[in-house]
Every structure is written in structure tokens, then in C-alpha cells.
Amino acid sequence: MKPQSWIRRNWLWAAGGAFLTIHLTTWLMQRAIKSSVRSEAAALKQKPAEEKLD
């Protein structure tokens, strides 16, 4: 009998690990983009207020 490859023996672990990695990566990217947009929106809100003082 031929020895099975690692991926054939552990395909479920590999698929689960890939799923979790992709899920975690997209969640972290979404968080980073959301905080970036919030800080940029806050900066734009402050800019017109500073222009009015001039």
C-alpha cells in the first residue's frame, strides 16, 4: 500500500486553517479600513471649522 500524502490525510485541517486565515485577514483589513475612513472623516470635519476662523 502506498503511503498517503499529508494533504490527503489532513485535508479537513488544511481547509479549516485556510478558511480561518482568510476570514481573519479580511476581518483585520476591514477594521483597518474602517478606522482609516473614520479618522479621515474626522479630519475633514475639523478642516471647515478651522477655515471659518480665518
Secondary structure, 3 states (H helix, E strand, C coil): CCCCCHHHHCHHHHHHHHHHHHHHHHHHHHHHHHHHHHHHHHHHHHHHHHHHHC
